[in-house]
Amino acid sequence: MRIVMILSAAMLAGTLAGCAEFKDDALYYETYEIKHLTVIILDDKALQRRWQYVSGRPASKTIKFTVAGSQMSMADTVKGFFDYKTNTIYCSKANFDVCGHELFHAIMGRFHEER
């Protein structure tokens, strides 16, 4: 029994040392700690209503652009956002691209033009 405990302790120490070595050997390594982050998952309609309430701006707008001489329009709708005042991410469930994008706003701040 004592041998099993000694071997287990040695294996645990080796595993922990391996994790520590990985961190030190990493070529690129950043750490961020986000305090008091809230994530709220909403359906699309509730998300758009929340955007209008928080920002005071419409949740969708029509974008017009010209392609090969003909004018086209496209609806651009808010799919998620980060509220800097309350440190809250608002996004749709299972929309990992948008939720991840907003997480980067929580970590790094504003990195593109606001609407």
Long-range contacts (C-beta under 8 A, 24 or more apart in sequence): 32-107, 34-87, 34-106, 34-107, 35-87, 36-87, 37-87, 37-88, 37-89, 37-106, 38-86, 38-87, 38-88, 38-89, 39-88, 39-89, 39-91, 39-99, 40-88, 40-89, 40-90, 40-91, 41-91, 41-92, 41-93, 42-90, 42-91, 42-92, 43-92, 43-93, 44-77, 44-79, 44-92, 47-78, 47-79, 47-80, 47-90, 47-91, 47-92, 48-77, 48-78, 50-90, 51-78, 51-81, 51-90, 54-81, 54-83, 54-90, 55-81, 57-115, 61-115, 82-106, 84-109, 84-110
